[in-house]
Amino acid sequence: MTVRIRIALLAAILVVALAASVGFVWDVRQEQAADLAAAPAVSAGGDVAALRSQPHLVFRSTALGQGYGQVAVVPLSAPSGARAFTTISCERVYATPADAICLSADRGIVTTYKAQLLDASWAPARELPLTGLPSRARLSKDGSLVATTTFVFGDSYANPGQFSTRTVVTRTDGEVVGDIEKFTLVVDGKEITAADKNLWGVTFAGGDRFYATASSGGKTWLVDGNLSARTVTSVRGDVECPSLSPDGTRVAFKKHGDLPPGKWRLAVYDLRSGSETVLSETRSVDDQVEWLDDKTVIYGLPRQDESSASSDVWAVPADGTGEPRVLVGDAWSPAVIRG
């Protein structure tokens, strides 16, 4: 067999393989479209602009059917009621009264991702840096800073040190502050320079301060960061995906403890007393929680039914009492806006 014939055969095989891949992707998309079209619609209603003028909840709708994946809005006074849909689709969304950040995916043979800053009318205002699979997004309370976290290697937080994230902080006027992994990390008074250093899950604390998760050597820490000084300093261990309370006194987070890999419990850390409260939610939560108010945290949980692709937003008291309850069904990535 000549070299020319071998090359021709290889080219033919590659063409057949590519055609099969395209056909598979097409079939999957057609099946997904059919499933979505056949699903019952959620209750929709209300005007987005009117809802944005009152305390409200922004989230990604995960109800199968029309509106799946789109950003929706409900009033805080009736979170389980009819939802008003925007025209924006996101994998992860977060919002303030002034703007919103949307991490989205365009799935095809090659999936691409982008981060868009949206103005108060949900119109795209600016594209922001994004590399990899969307994971976390946060805006500062005044809407001037945005943080995005993506996976650039691997696809879960289950084993710290065995994945890589990229967390970039950007000012919403377009100025890139930087990748916080490049900031100086100090743990128990010693600088950590190991190659497996990772930082993710930013929650802004006002001005140039923020909290985040740092990991190295299989350990995680809550860190207190400063954008101007480009430093992050450990506060305590076994903390992931922190979220600062509205009054700035506590941090809600997920902790691993002695649980199996990929499992976490929700807890709250008091920054003044140093005390920890484990919450009554006993299921594993892999999310960066949001505070509904100073007494309650909310978070997304996938449906436990393996046949369902949906999720719900749950609420639980932040003092360790009470029982978890569904706040918004068929929802994910909540953001609370009180004006």
C-alpha positions as a Markdown table, in Angstrom:
| # | Residue | x | y | z |
|---|---|---|---|---|
| 1 | Met | 0.0 | 0.0 | 0.0 |
| 2 | Thr | 1.5 | 3.3 | -1.1 |
| 3 | Val | 1.8 | 6.3 | 1.2 |
| 4 | Arg | -0.7 | 8.2 | -1.0 |
| 5 | Ile | -3.3 | 5.5 | -0.5 |
| 6 | Arg | -2.7 | 5.4 | 3.2 |
| 7 | Ile | -3.2 | 9.1 | 3.5 |
| 8 | Ala | -6.4 | 8.9 | 1.5 |
| 9 | Leu | -7.7 | 6.1 | 3.7 |
| 10 | Leu | -6.8 | 8.1 | 6.9 |
| 11 | Ala | -8.6 | 11.2 | 5.4 |
| 12 | Ala | -11.6 | 9.1 | 4.6 |
| 13 | Ile | -11.7 | 7.7 | 8.2 |
| 14 | Leu | -11.4 | 11.2 | 9.7 |
| 15 | Val | -14.3 | 12.4 | 7.5 |
| 16 | Val | -16.5 | 9.5 | 8.5 |
| 17 | Ala | -15.6 | 10.0 | 12.2 |
| 18 | Leu | -16.4 | 13.8 | 11.9 |
| 19 | Ala | -19.7 | 13.1 | 10.2 |
| 20 | Ala | -20.6 | 10.6 | 12.9 |
| 21 | Ser | -19.8 | 13.2 | 15.6 |
| 22 | Val | -21.8 | 15.9 | 13.9 |
| 23 | Gly | -24.7 | 13.4 | 13.5 |
| 24 | Phe | -24.5 | 12.5 | 17.2 |
| 25 | Val | -24.5 | 16.1 | 18.4 |
| 26 | Trp | -27.5 | 16.8 | 16.1 |
| 27 | Asp | -29.4 | 13.8 | 17.4 |
| 28 | Val | -28.8 | 14.8 | 21.0 |
| 29 | Arg | -29.9 | 18.4 | 20.4 |
| 30 | Gln | -33.0 | 17.2 | 18.6 |
| 31 | Glu | -33.9 | 14.9 | 21.5 |
| 32 | Gln | -33.3 | 17.7 | 24.0 |
| 33 | Ala | -35.4 | 20.1 | 22.0 |
| 34 | Ala | -38.2 | 17.6 | 21.8 |
| 35 | Asp | -38.0 | 17.0 | 25.6 |
| 36 | Leu | -38.1 | 20.7 | 26.3 |
| 37 | Ala | -41.0 | 21.3 | 23.9 |
| 38 | Ala | -43.1 | 18.5 | 25.5 |
| 39 | Ala | -42.5 | 19.7 | 29.1 |
| 40 | Pro | -45.3 | 21.6 | 30.9 |
| 41 | Ala | -44.7 | 25.3 | 31.1 |
| 42 | Val | -44.1 | 27.1 | 34.4 |
| 43 | Ser | -46.3 | 29.9 | 35.4 |
| 44 | Ala | -45.0 | 33.1 | 33.7 |
| 45 | Gly | -46.2 | 36.6 | 34.2 |
| 46 | Gly | -45.3 | 40.1 | 35.3 |
| 47 | Asp | -43.1 | 42.8 | 33.8 |
| 48 | Val | -39.3 | 42.4 | 34.4 |
| 49 | Ala | -38.8 | 46.2 | 34.6 |
| 50 | Ala | -41.6 | 46.6 | 37.2 |
| 51 | Leu | -40.2 | 43.7 | 39.3 |
| 52 | Arg | -36.7 | 45.2 | 39.2 |
| 53 | Ser | -38.1 | 48.3 | 40.9 |
| 54 | Gln | -39.0 | 46.3 | 44.1 |
| 55 | Pro | -37.2 | 43.7 | 46.2 |
| 56 | His | -36.8 | 40.7 | 44.0 |
| 57 | Leu | -34.9 | 37.4 | 43.2 |
| 58 | Val | -33.0 | 36.8 | 40.0 |
| 59 | Phe | -32.2 | 33.2 | 39.0 |
| 60 | Arg | -31.7 | 30.8 | 36.1 |
| 61 | Ser | -34.9 | 29.0 | 35.3 |
| 62 | Thr | -34.4 | 25.2 | 35.1 |
| 63 | Ala | -38.0 | 24.3 | 34.3 |
| 64 | Leu | -38.2 | 22.2 | 31.2 |
| 65 | Gly | -40.1 | 23.8 | 28.4 |
| 66 | Gln | -40.1 | 27.4 | 27.1 |
| 67 | Gly | -37.7 | 29.5 | 29.0 |
| 68 | Tyr | -35.4 | 26.8 | 30.1 |
| 69 | Gly | -32.0 | 28.3 | 30.9 |
| 70 | Gln | -33.3 | 31.8 | 30.7 |
| 71 | Val | -32.8 | 34.4 | 33.5 |
| 72 | Ala | -36.1 | 34.9 | 35.4 |
| 73 | Val | -37.3 | 37.4 | 38.1 |
| 74 | Val | -39.8 | 36.9 | 40.9 |
| 75 | Pro | -40.7 | 39.4 | 43.7 |
| 76 | Leu | -39.3 | 38.5 | 47.2 |
| 77 | Ser | -42.9 | 38.8 | 48.5 |
| 78 | Ala | -44.0 | 35.9 | 46.3 |
| 79 | Pro | -40.9 | 33.8 | 45.3 |
| 80 | Ser | -42.9 | 30.7 | 44.3 |
| 81 | Gly | -45.3 | 32.7 | 42.2 |
| 82 | Ala | -45.3 | 33.5 | 38.4 |
| 83 | Arg | -41.9 | 34.4 | 37.1 |
| 84 | Ala | -41.0 | 37.1 | 34.6 |
| 85 | Phe | -38.5 | 36.0 | 32.0 |
| 86 | Thr | -35.7 | 38.0 | 30.4 |
| 87 | Thr | -34.4 | 37.1 | 27.0 |
| 88 | Ile | -31.0 | 36.2 | 28.4 |
| 89 | Ser | -29.8 | 32.6 | 28.9 |
| 90 | Cys | -27.0 | 31.9 | 31.4 |
| 91 | Glu | -25.3 | 29.0 | 33.1 |
| 92 | Arg | -24.6 | 31.2 | 36.1 |
| 93 | Val | -26.1 | 34.6 | 36.9 |
| 94 | Tyr | -25.7 | 37.2 | 39.6 |
| 95 | Ala | -27.2 | 40.7 | 39.8 |
| 96 | Thr | -27.4 | 44.0 | 41.7 |
| 97 | Pro | -29.9 | 46.8 | 41.2 |
| 98 | Ala | -27.6 | 48.3 | 38.6 |
| 99 | Asp | -26.2 | 45.4 | 36.6 |
| 100 | Ala | -25.9 | 41.7 | 36.2 |
| 101 | Ile | -23.2 | 39.2 | 35.2 |
| 102 | Cys | -24.1 | 36.3 | 33.0 |
| 103 | Leu | -21.8 | 33.3 | 32.3 |
| 104 | Ser | -23.1 | 31.4 | 29.3 |
| 105 | Ala | -22.2 | 28.4 | 27.1 |
| 106 | Asp | -22.7 | 27.8 | 23.4 |
| 107 | Arg | -22.7 | 24.1 | 23.1 |
| 108 | Gly | -21.8 | 22.4 | 19.9 |
| 109 | Ile | -19.0 | 20.1 | 18.6 |
| 110 | Val | -16.7 | 22.6 | 20.3 |
| 111 | Thr | -18.3 | 24.4 | 23.3 |
| 112 | Thr | -17.4 | 28.0 | 23.9 |
| 113 | Tyr | -18.1 | 30.2 | 26.9 |
| 114 | Lys | -18.4 | 33.9 | 27.5 |
| 115 | Ala | -19.0 | 36.3 | 30.3 |
| 116 | Gln | -21.2 | 39.3 | 29.7 |
| 117 | Leu | -21.9 | 42.3 | 31.9 |
| 118 | Leu | -25.6 | 43.3 | 31.5 |
| 119 | Asp | -27.1 | 46.7 | 32.3 |
| 120 | Ala | -30.2 | 47.4 | 34.4 |
| 121 | Ser | -32.4 | 46.7 | 31.3 |
| 122 | Trp | -30.7 | 43.3 | 30.7 |
| 123 | Ala | -28.9 | 44.6 | 27.6 |
| 124 | Pro | -25.3 | 43.4 | 27.0 |
| 125 | Ala | -23.0 | 46.2 | 28.1 |
| 126 | Arg | -19.5 | 44.6 | 28.0 |
| 127 | Glu | -17.8 | 41.2 | 27.5 |
| 128 | Leu | -15.4 | 40.2 | 30.3 |
| 129 | Pro | -12.5 | 37.7 | 30.3 |
| 130 | Leu | -13.6 | 34.1 | 30.7 |
| 131 | Thr | -11.5 | 30.9 | 30.2 |
| 132 | Gly | -13.0 | 27.5 | 30.8 |
| 133 | Leu | -16.2 | 26.0 | 32.2 |
| 134 | Pro | -18.3 | 28.6 | 34.1 |
| 135 | Ser | -18.5 | 27.9 | 37.9 |
| 136 | Arg | -19.0 | 31.0 | 40.1 |
| 137 | Ala | -19.9 | 34.6 | 39.6 |
| 138 | Arg | -20.3 | 37.5 | 42.0 |
| 139 | Leu | -20.8 | 41.3 | 41.8 |
| 140 | Ser | -19.9 | 43.8 | 44.6 |
| 141 | Lys | -22.9 | 45.3 | 46.4 |
| 142 | Asp | -22.3 | 48.7 | 44.6 |
| 143 | Gly | -22.0 | 46.9 | 41.2 |
| 144 | Ser | -18.5 | 48.2 | 40.5 |
| 145 | Leu | -16.6 | 44.9 | 40.7 |
| 146 | Val | -17.2 | 41.5 | 39.2 |
| 147 | Ala | -15.5 | 38.1 | 39.9 |
| 148 | Thr | -15.8 | 35.1 | 37.7 |
| 149 | Thr | -14.5 | 31.6 | 38.4 |
| 150 | Thr | -14.0 | 28.9 | 35.8 |
| 151 | Phe | -12.6 | 25.4 | 35.6 |
| 152 | Val | -9.6 | 25.3 | 33.3 |
| 153 | Phe | -8.7 | 21.7 | 34.2 |
| 154 | Gly | -11.1 | 19.1 | 35.6 |
| 155 | Asp | -14.7 | 19.6 | 36.3 |
| 156 | Ser | -15.4 | 19.5 | 40.1 |
| 157 | Tyr | -14.3 | 20.7 | 43.5 |
| 158 | Ala | -14.3 | 17.2 | 44.9 |
| 159 | Asn | -10.5 | 16.9 | 45.3 |
| 160 | Pro | -8.6 | 20.1 | 46.1 |
| 161 | Gly | -5.3 | 20.1 | 44.3 |
| 162 | Gln | -6.5 | 17.9 | 41.5 |
| 163 | Phe | -8.2 | 20.6 | 39.5 |
| 164 | Ser | -7.4 | 24.1 | 38.4 |
| 165 | Thr | -9.5 | 27.2 | 38.5 |
| 166 | Arg | -9.2 | 30.7 | 37.1 |
| 167 | Thr | -10.7 | 33.5 | 39.1 |
| 168 | Val | -10.5 | 37.0 | 37.6 |
| 169 | Val | -11.7 | 40.2 | 39.2 |
| 170 | Thr | -12.7 | 43.0 | 36.9 |
| 171 | Arg | -14.0 | 46.5 | 37.4 |
| 172 | Thr | -17.3 | 46.8 | 35.6 |
| 173 | Asp | -15.9 | 49.8 | 33.6 |
| 174 | Gly | -13.7 | 47.2 | 31.9 |
| 175 | Glu | -10.5 | 47.4 | 33.9 |
| 176 | Val | -9.1 | 44.0 | 34.7 |
| 177 | Val | -7.8 | 43.9 | 38.3 |
| 178 | Gly | -6.2 | 40.5 | 37.9 |
| 179 | Asp | -6.2 | 36.8 | 38.4 |
| 180 | Ile | -6.3 | 36.4 | 42.2 |
| 181 | Glu | -4.3 | 33.2 | 42.0 |
| 182 | Lys | -1.4 | 35.5 | 41.3 |
| 183 | Phe | -1.9 | 37.4 | 44.5 |
| 184 | Thr | 0.4 | 36.6 | 47.5 |
| 185 | Leu | -1.1 | 33.9 | 49.6 |
| 186 | Val | -0.2 | 33.8 | 53.3 |
| 187 | Val | -1.4 | 30.9 | 55.5 |
| 188 | Asp | -0.6 | 31.0 | 59.2 |
| 189 | Gly | 2.1 | 33.6 | 58.6 |
| 190 | Lys | 3.8 | 31.7 | 55.8 |
| 191 | Glu | 3.6 | 32.5 | 52.1 |
| 192 | Ile | 2.3 | 29.6 | 49.9 |
| 193 | Thr | 4.0 | 29.4 | 46.5 |
| 194 | Ala | 3.2 | 25.7 | 45.6 |
| 195 | Ala | 2.2 | 25.0 | 42.0 |
| 196 | Asp | -1.1 | 23.5 | 43.1 |
| 197 | Lys | -2.3 | 26.8 | 44.7 |
| 198 | Asn | -5.9 | 27.6 | 43.7 |
| 199 | Leu | -8.3 | 30.4 | 44.6 |
| 200 | Trp | -12.0 | 30.7 | 43.8 |
| 201 | Gly | -15.4 | 31.7 | 45.1 |
| 202 | Val | -15.1 | 35.4 | 45.7 |
| 203 | Thr | -17.5 | 37.3 | 47.9 |
| 204 | Phe | -16.9 | 41.1 | 48.1 |
| 205 | Ala | -16.7 | 42.8 | 51.4 |
| 206 | Gly | -16.7 | 46.5 | 50.4 |
| 207 | Gly | -13.9 | 48.7 | 49.0 |
| 208 | Asp | -11.0 | 46.6 | 47.9 |
| 209 | Arg | -11.7 | 43.8 | 50.4 |
| 210 | Phe | -13.0 | 40.4 | 49.6 |
| 211 | Tyr | -13.2 | 36.9 | 50.9 |
| 212 | Ala | -12.5 | 33.7 | 48.9 |
| 213 | Thr | -11.4 | 30.1 | 49.1 |
| 214 | Ala | -7.7 | 29.2 | 48.8 |
| 215 | Ser | -6.4 | 25.6 | 48.5 |
| 216 | Ser | -3.0 | 23.9 | 48.4 |
| 217 | Gly | -1.8 | 20.4 | 49.4 |
| 218 | Gly | -5.4 | 19.1 | 49.7 |
| 219 | Lys | -6.4 | 21.8 | 52.3 |
| 220 | Thr | -8.7 | 24.7 | 51.9 |
| 221 | Trp | -8.9 | 28.0 | 53.8 |
| 222 | Leu | -11.2 | 31.0 | 54.0 |
| 223 | Val | -8.9 | 33.9 | 53.0 |
| 224 | Asp | -9.3 | 37.7 | 53.5 |
| 225 | Gly | -8.1 | 39.5 | 50.3 |
| 226 | Asn | -7.1 | 43.0 | 49.3 |
| 227 | Leu | -7.2 | 44.0 | 45.7 |
| 228 | Ser | -4.9 | 47.0 | 46.1 |
| 229 | Ala | -2.3 | 45.1 | 48.1 |
| 230 | Arg | -2.8 | 42.0 | 45.9 |
| 231 | Thr | -2.7 | 39.7 | 49.0 |
| 232 | Val | -4.9 | 37.0 | 50.5 |
| 233 | Thr | -4.5 | 35.9 | 54.1 |
| 234 | Ser | -5.9 | 32.8 | 55.7 |
| 235 | Val | -8.7 | 33.3 | 58.3 |
| 236 | Arg | -9.5 | 29.6 | 59.1 |
| 237 | Gly | -9.4 | 26.2 | 57.5 |
| 238 | Asp | -11.9 | 23.9 | 55.8 |
| 239 | Val | -13.9 | 26.6 | 54.0 |
| 240 | Glu | -15.1 | 26.6 | 50.4 |
| 241 | Cys | -17.3 | 29.1 | 48.4 |
| 242 | Pro | -17.8 | 31.7 | 51.1 |
| 243 | Ser | -20.7 | 34.2 | 51.0 |
| 244 | Leu | -20.7 | 37.3 | 53.3 |
| 245 | Ser | -23.9 | 38.1 | 55.2 |
| 246 | Pro | -25.7 | 41.4 | 54.4 |
| 247 | Asp | -24.6 | 42.8 | 57.8 |
| 248 | Gly | -21.0 | 41.8 | 57.1 |
| 249 | Thr | -20.6 | 39.8 | 60.3 |
| 250 | Arg | -20.8 | 36.2 | 59.1 |
| 251 | Val | -19.7 | 34.0 | 56.3 |
| 252 | Ala | -21.8 | 31.1 | 55.0 |
| 253 | Phe | -19.8 | 28.4 | 53.3 |
| 254 | Lys | -19.6 | 24.7 | 52.5 |
| 255 | Lys | -17.2 | 22.5 | 54.6 |
| 256 | His | -15.8 | 19.0 | 53.9 |
| 257 | Gly | -14.9 | 17.9 | 57.3 |
| 258 | Asp | -14.6 | 14.1 | 57.4 |
| 259 | Leu | -17.1 | 13.5 | 54.6 |
| 260 | Pro | -16.4 | 11.4 | 51.5 |
| 261 | Pro | -14.8 | 13.2 | 48.5 |
| 262 | Gly | -17.3 | 15.5 | 46.8 |
| 263 | Lys | -19.5 | 15.9 | 49.8 |
| 264 | Trp | -20.0 | 19.0 | 51.9 |
| 265 | Arg | -22.1 | 20.4 | 54.8 |
| 266 | Leu | -23.3 | 24.0 | 55.0 |
| 267 | Ala | -22.1 | 26.1 | 57.9 |
| 268 | Val | -21.8 | 29.7 | 59.0 |
| 269 | Tyr | -18.7 | 31.3 | 60.5 |
| 270 | Asp | -19.0 | 34.3 | 62.8 |
| 271 | Leu | -16.2 | 36.7 | 62.0 |
| 272 | Arg | -16.4 | 38.4 | 65.4 |
| 273 | Ser | -16.4 | 35.5 | 67.7 |
| 274 | Gly | -14.8 | 32.8 | 65.6 |
| 275 | Ser | -17.7 | 30.4 | 66.3 |
| 276 | Glu | -19.0 | 28.0 | 63.7 |
| 277 | Thr | -22.7 | 26.9 | 63.2 |
| 278 | Val | -23.5 | 23.8 | 61.1 |
| 279 | Leu | -26.8 | 24.3 | 59.4 |
| 280 | Ser | -29.7 | 21.9 | 59.4 |
| 281 | Glu | -29.4 | 21.0 | 55.7 |
| 282 | Thr | -27.9 | 17.5 | 55.8 |
| 283 | Arg | -27.7 | 17.0 | 52.0 |
| 284 | Ser | -24.4 | 17.8 | 50.2 |
| 285 | Val | -24.6 | 21.2 | 48.7 |
| 286 | Asp | -22.1 | 22.1 | 46.0 |
| 287 | Asp | -23.0 | 25.8 | 45.5 |
| 288 | Gln | -21.9 | 29.2 | 46.6 |
| 289 | Val | -24.9 | 30.1 | 48.8 |
| 290 | Glu | -26.7 | 33.5 | 48.8 |
| 291 | Trp | -28.2 | 35.3 | 51.8 |
| 292 | Leu | -31.9 | 35.9 | 51.6 |
| 293 | Asp | -31.6 | 38.2 | 54.6 |
| 294 | Asp | -29.5 | 38.2 | 57.8 |
| 295 | Lys | -31.3 | 35.2 | 59.1 |
| 296 | Thr | -31.6 | 32.9 | 56.1 |
| 297 | Val | -29.3 | 31.4 | 53.4 |
| 298 | Ile | -30.5 | 30.1 | 50.0 |
| 299 | Tyr | -28.7 | 27.7 | 47.6 |
| 300 | Gly | -29.3 | 25.5 | 44.5 |
| 301 | Leu | -29.7 | 21.8 | 44.7 |
| 302 | Pro | -30.1 | 19.4 | 41.7 |
| 303 | Arg | -33.2 | 17.2 | 41.8 |
| 304 | Gln | -32.4 | 13.9 | 43.5 |
| 305 | Asp | -34.4 | 12.2 | 40.8 |
| 306 | Glu | -31.8 | 11.0 | 38.3 |
| 307 | Ser | -34.3 | 11.3 | 35.4 |
| 308 | Ser | -34.6 | 15.1 | 36.0 |
| 309 | Ala | -32.3 | 17.7 | 34.7 |
| 310 | Ser | -33.8 | 20.4 | 36.9 |
| 311 | Ser | -32.9 | 21.9 | 40.2 |
| 312 | Asp | -34.5 | 24.0 | 42.9 |
| 313 | Val | -33.5 | 26.9 | 45.2 |
| 314 | Trp | -33.8 | 26.0 | 48.8 |
| 315 | Ala | -33.7 | 28.1 | 52.0 |
| 316 | Val | -32.5 | 27.2 | 55.5 |
| 317 | Pro | -32.1 | 29.3 | 58.7 |
| 318 | Ala | -28.5 | 30.6 | 59.3 |
| 319 | Asp | -28.5 | 29.8 | 63.0 |
| 320 | Gly | -28.7 | 26.0 | 62.7 |
| 321 | Thr | -32.3 | 25.6 | 63.6 |
| 322 | Gly | -35.4 | 24.8 | 61.5 |
| 323 | Glu | -35.7 | 22.7 | 58.4 |
| 324 | Pro | -34.7 | 23.3 | 54.7 |
| 325 | Arg | -37.6 | 24.4 | 52.4 |
| 326 | Val | -38.0 | 25.0 | 48.7 |
| 327 | Leu | -38.0 | 28.7 | 48.1 |
| 328 | Val | -38.2 | 28.6 | 44.3 |
| 329 | Gly | -38.8 | 25.4 | 42.3 |
| 330 | Asp | -37.1 | 24.8 | 39.0 |
| 331 | Ala | -34.4 | 27.4 | 39.7 |
| 332 | Trp | -30.6 | 27.8 | 40.0 |
| 333 | Ser | -28.0 | 30.5 | 40.7 |
| 334 | Pro | -30.1 | 32.9 | 42.9 |
| 335 | Ala | -29.3 | 36.5 | 43.6 |
| 336 | Val | -31.3 | 38.6 | 46.0 |
| 337 | Ile | -31.8 | 42.3 | 45.2 |
| 338 | Arg | -33.3 | 44.6 | 47.8 |
| 339 | Gly | -32.5 | 48.0 | 46.2 |
